[in-house]
Amino acid sequence: MPLSYGGLLRYHEEKKSKIILKPKHIIWVTVAIVIFELLLRVLL
């Protein structure tokens, strides 16, 4: 019996990512990078 039927996977067959990123974390990292870039331009 195949694990998937018609290309569809059951929930328990899906691979789970070890790294879970919330959208809020991505926004904070992006803001931090922008601030860091601005500081580098001002100080250098």
Z-matrix of the N, CA and C atoms (Angstrom, degrees):
N
C 1 1.453
C 2 1.534 1 108.27
N 3 1.337 2 118.27 1 125.49
C 4 1.472 3 120.43 2 -179.10
C 5 1.527 4 111.62 3 -70.38
N 6 1.337 5 114.44 4 153.86
C 7 1.462 6 119.73 5 -179.12
C 8 1.523 7 112.46 6 -73.60
N 9 1.325 8 117.16 7 -30.19
C 10 1.464 9 119.68 8 -179.24
C 11 1.521 10 109.19 9 -120.45
N 12 1.291 11 115.57 10 149.54
C 13 1.459 12 121.63 11 -179.13
C 14 1.522 13 108.37 12 -116.98
N 15 1.325 14 117.51 13 114.81
C 16 1.455 15 121.28 14 177.72
C 17 1.509 16 113.46 15 62.83
N 18 1.312 17 118.49 16 29.31
C 19 1.456 18 121.66 17 179.50
C 20 1.520 19 113.79 18 83.98
N 21 1.325 20 117.43 19 -2.58
C 22 1.463 21 120.36 20 -179.93
C 23 1.519 22 109.73 21 -96.30
N 24 1.312 23 116.08 22 136.68
C 25 1.460 24 121.06 23 179.60
C 26 1.517 25 109.82 24 -102.77
N 27 1.271 26 115.78 25 147.09
C 28 1.460 27 119.61 26 171.87
C 29 1.520 28 108.57 27 -77.50
N 30 1.328 29 115.51 28 161.66
C 31 1.467 30 119.96 29 -174.62
C 32 1.524 31 111.99 30 -59.34
N 33 1.312 32 118.06 31 -43.44
C 34 1.464 33 119.82 32 -175.54
C 35 1.527 34 112.67 33 -75.02
N 36 1.332 35 117.59 34 -9.17
C 37 1.462 36 120.67 35 179.11
C 38 1.527 37 112.27 36 -91.88
N 39 1.337 38 117.63 37 -11.10
C 40 1.457 39 120.51 38 -178.79
C 41 1.522 40 109.91 39 -71.25
N 42 1.332 41 115.07 40 145.33
C 43 1.461 42 119.79 41 176.78
C 44 1.520 43 108.67 42 -80.23
N 45 1.316 44 115.72 43 135.37
C 46 1.455 45 119.78 44 177.42
C 47 1.523 46 108.80 45 -98.68
N 48 1.323 47 115.82 46 137.30
C 49 1.455 48 121.50 47 178.92
C 50 1.525 49 109.51 48 -75.67
N 51 1.325 50 116.13 49 141.54
C 52 1.460 51 120.14 50 177.56
C 53 1.521 52 111.37 51 -77.03
N 54 1.343 53 116.29 52 -27.04
C 55 1.456 54 121.23 53 -179.95
C 56 1.528 55 107.82 54 -104.63
N 57 1.322 56 116.07 55 117.93
C 58 1.460 57 120.65 56 179.66
C 59 1.523 58 107.80 57 -110.57
N 60 1.334 59 116.58 58 116.69
C 61 1.457 60 121.66 59 179.84
C 62 1.520 61 109.34 60 -111.43
N 63 1.307 62 115.89 61 127.02
C 64 1.453 63 120.51 62 174.79
C 65 1.525 64 107.91 63 -86.65
N 66 1.324 65 117.76 64 152.82
C 67 1.473 66 120.09 65 178.43
C 68 1.529 67 112.74 66 -56.71
N 69 1.340 68 116.94 67 -32.96
C 70 1.468 69 120.26 68 179.27
C 71 1.522 70 110.82 69 -63.20
N 72 1.327 71 117.97 70 -37.98
C 73 1.466 72 121.19 71 178.85
C 74 1.525 73 110.99 72 -65.64
N 75 1.317 74 117.03 73 -40.89
C 76 1.470 75 120.64 74 -179.99
C 77 1.523 76 110.26 75 -64.39
N 78 1.334 77 116.86 76 -40.63
C 79 1.468 78 120.28 77 178.91
C 80 1.523 79 110.63 78 -63.76
N 81 1.334 80 117.90 79 -44.01
C 82 1.469 81 121.02 80 -179.73
C 83 1.523 82 111.59 81 -64.21
N 84 1.311 83 117.68 82 -39.74
C 85 1.470 84 120.43 83 178.65
C 86 1.524 85 109.76 84 -65.55
N 87 1.330 86 117.20 85 -41.26
C 88 1.462 87 120.65 86 178.77
C 89 1.525 88 110.97 87 -63.31
N 90 1.319 89 117.32 88 -44.13
C 91 1.471 90 121.03 89 178.49
C 92 1.526 91 110.29 90 -62.50
N 93 1.317 92 117.38 91 -41.73
C 94 1.465 93 120.81 92 179.43
C 95 1.527 94 111.12 93 -62.93
N 96 1.326 95 117.46 94 -40.52
C 97 1.469 96 120.54 95 179.03
C 98 1.521 97 110.44 96 -65.43
N 99 1.329 98 117.80 97 -41.81
C 100 1.467 99 121.07 98 179.54
C 101 1.523 100 110.32 99 -63.26
N 102 1.322 101 117.85 100 -44.65
C 103 1.472 102 121.03 101 178.84
C 104 1.523 103 110.52 102 -63.19
N 105 1.328 104 116.95 103 -41.25
C 106 1.461 105 120.99 104 178.21
C 107 1.525 106 110.89 105 -61.66
N 108 1.333 107 117.07 106 -43.27
C 109 1.467 108 120.94 107 178.27
C 110 1.529 109 110.99 108 -62.60
N 111 1.323 110 116.98 109 -42.91
C 112 1.465 111 119.86 110 179.50
C 113 1.524 112 111.37 111 -63.96
N 114 1.318 113 117.14 112 -41.10
C 115 1.465 114 120.18 113 177.58
C 116 1.525 115 111.40 114 -63.10
N 117 1.315 116 117.02 115 -40.11
C 118 1.463 117 119.65 116 178.42
C 119 1.523 118 111.35 117 -63.51
N 120 1.328 119 117.13 118 -40.23
C 121 1.468 120 120.03 119 -179.79
C 122 1.527 121 111.23 120 -67.31
N 123 1.323 122 117.64 121 -36.35
C 124 1.465 123 121.21 122 -178.62
C 125 1.522 124 110.67 123 -74.71
N 126 1.316 125 117.35 124 -42.41
C 127 1.465 126 120.85 125 -174.16
C 128 1.525 127 113.47 126 -82.70
N 129 1.314 128 118.32 127 -22.72
C 130 1.475 129 120.00 128 -177.93
C 131 1.504 130 112.39 129 -107.59
